Amino acid sequence: LADEPTGDLDYNTGKEIMEVLVSLTKGEGGTLITVTHDPEVGETMDKVYRMRDGMIENSQ
């Protein structure tokens, strides 16, 4: 579970962190749940749920 894992990082460091998290998760056959406001982070995920006003709005 990662809450804004790239929030306070520069672009390149954030990208590296996400690559490590995704690689470790897939390598172990696990699940990574990430909360983010960064659309680029969402693009690296297999499934994306969007929330508005505390409710799930849609999924991709």
TAKA-V726869 format. One record per helix or strand of 3 or more residues. SS is the DSSP state (a for helix, b for strand). FROM is the first residue (numbers start at 0). LEN is the number of residues. If there is no record, write none. Layout:
((SS,FROM,LEN) (SS,FROM,LEN))
This chain:
((a,10,18) (a,38,5) (b,48,4) (b,54,5))
